[in-house]
Amino acid sequence: MITHQIHDPRTTALAERVRAEVGPTADAILAAVAALAAAPSAGALAEEIHQINVAAHLLAEMVRTCRPELDEGGIEAAHSRLRHDLRTPLVALKGYGELSLEVAADEGLDDVSAALGPLLERVAEVMVAIERALPATSQAMDAEGDGEDDCGGGPRPVSYPAGRVLVADDSQANRDVLVQYLSREGHEVVAVGDGLAAIEAVFERPFDVVLLDMIMPGMNGDEVLKAMKADSRLRSLPVIMISALDALDSIVRCIEAGAEDYLAKPFNRVLLRARIGACLEKKRLREIELSYLQAVENELTLAREVQQSILPKAFPNRHALAGHGLMDPAREIGGDFYDFFALEGGRVGIAVGDVSGKGVPAAVYMAMVRTQLRATAQFGLSPADCLSRLNEHLSADNPRCMFVSLFYGIIDCAAGTFTYANGGHNPPAFLPAGGGVEWIKGTNDLLVGVMPGMSYHDARLTLAPGDSLFIYTDGVVEAIDPAEAEFGKQRLAEVLAATAEAPPAILCDGVLAAVRAFEAGRPHSDDLTCVAVRFLGGA
Amino acid sequence: MTKILLVEDNEMNRDMLSRRLQRKGYDVAMAVDGEEGVAMAVSEAPDLILMDMSLPVLNGWDATRRIKADPALARIPVIALTAHAMASDREQALAAGCDSYETKPIDLPQLLEKIESLLRRA
């Protein structure tokens, strides 16, 4: 390869960084070697100490005269060459250093051992210093490196949450590597050496993720995995299998058996970090999701309570009248309501409404509509005037653009009349005493609260004793069966015709039962409201 | 006794690593280049091979490929030794057929662990 030598300020900066980062430790190694050579029993290891001395001088010299060159490989290749060159004397320093330590220990050369300790520490330091000065720009680093700085080079790594990690691997070296690396990432790590110990550990204390070696004495990783997945408490604990690269078959089996992911040996730090991080992140999101769902559920319960609490507890006591209402809420509050209230002159007001939107806003708006309607109704207004006034109030200050479909009528028991106005609500059914079902005709004006200035119109029915009214919300007719078909007005009419003679409460229950049967066990998608009133007359 | 073939051109490294392995109770045979390494894989019938990657005559990758291509030798585990610590080196070594990989300077306990684990598997 032809090397183009380019003078580049980056190489000067690189050389300075190497001298600044590695130089002091390289000099400290020289001092440690001098101390070693001066040990009284150094003669017994003269050859080894000589090699160590040569390597130490070579390293110091390389650092001092470091002149990196740039070629077409760029700064990354320059880093790589320099790392390679600087590690060469380290091979001898570390190798002969450790060899000498073994020999010295065997032969009781305590003074040599004592001098070798600090030397080997300096050697470890210099390896870290080299990594710091020449960060590997390659994306994947070997796990067995000594303290590579992961922040060097390329993009900053994503930060992952810290967690509690169980490592189960029968190899002490693998355990050490994983524990050291994961602890440095901020995880709390427990390491065990076999499958049974792993089982004991997961039953004993909580973990966020488990790293399981595939092959372990006693109980293999896949058996541990099976045992964990068979236990309801441990089923959701993510497991990452550790395996040799060539064991793809068994990895696939483990993933099918519920393992979250796998890691190949030898460990790749970046993958290890990413996989552990992904597991923890997934777990964290699942927990956030659960707590959020819990909060939503609490809010819905509250809204449901608001909704239920404003419904009338009983129908006003009138000899000439019997009435009943029910509201079956959807899982997510729909904003239905009904109301009965006594008015002057023995009259009774009856209202059924369905507020736009769902959830807490709908429940609050519904409470407001109900309160305003009751208040307005007490002024002796006709239903149409009442709706007009309510419409002005509601549309005047309505930033969320909410509205209500509202049917409001007044039964005058003495006159035997039902006067009503309809603000965009489903037309109620009229059930004459002689049988049959008719949909109430007449007025159907605009939804209440949409815009000011709307006019509403009264209509009137004359009631004979035995006549009934059935007022409902769209939750009845728009209920769907498992095939997504709607319940519809036709079915409602059939149910009403069949139960027309029954008391109002039975009538309402009959409709609810028919809708539930139609839905075949599925929950309502909307609130469902039924109100039945029968004019008894006479008295 | 377990026999390890150490293929390493650097005399110092060869001396050092062979002595450390012998101290751990292994029988160590030595080759100084890739060509000799392949020949001794046949003649010495080692239980495991430690293969430096930057070798003269025939480099470690090619030597490993030849060993792994020979049905009589393919089962012998090969651990690559390289002075680089780049991920690409490991991938190249594994691609050449090496069963495992160690960077220099060697971490002896870790290397021993790998040797034993490969011998158990073999």
Boltz contact constraints between the chains, C-beta under 6 A:
constraints:
  - contact:
      token1: [A, 84]
      token2: [B, 83]
      max_distance: 6.0
  - contact:
      token1: [A, 84]
      token2: [B, 84]
      max_distance: 6.0
  - contact:
      token1: [A, 87]
      token2: [B, 83]
      max_distance: 6.0
  - contact:
      token1: [A, 90]
      token2: [B, 105]
      max_distance: 6.0
  - contact:
      token1: [A, 91]
      token2: [B, 13]
      max_distance: 6.0
  - contact:
      token1: [A, 91]
      token2: [B, 104]
      max_distance: 6.0
  - contact:
      token1: [A, 91]
      token2: [B, 105]
      max_distance: 6.0
  - contact:
      token1: [A, 92]
      token2: [B, 12]
      max_distance: 6.0
  - contact:
      token1: [A, 94]
      token2: [B, 105]
      max_distance: 6.0
  - contact:
      token1: [A, 95]
      token2: [B, 16]
      max_distance: 6.0
  - contact:
      token1: [A, 96]
      token2: [B, 16]
      max_distance: 6.0
  - contact:
      token1: [A, 99]
      token2: [B, 16]
      max_distance: 6.0
  - contact:
      token1: [A, 99]
      token2: [B, 20]
      max_distance: 6.0
  - contact:
      token1: [A, 138]
      token2: [B, 86]
      max_distance: 6.0
  - contact:
      token1: [A, 138]
      token2: [B, 87]
      max_distance: 6.0
  - contact:
      token1: [A, 140]
      token2: [B, 87]
      max_distance: 6.0
  - contact:
      token1: [A, 142]
      token2: [B, 85]
      max_distance: 6.0
  - contact:
      token1: [A, 145]
      token2: [B, 85]
      max_distance: 6.0
  - contact:
      token1: [A, 171]
      token2: [B, 113]
      max_distance: 6.0
  - contact:
      token1: [A, 173]
      token2: [B, 110]
      max_distance: 6.0
  - contact:
      token1: [A, 173]
      token2: [B, 113]
      max_distance: 6.0
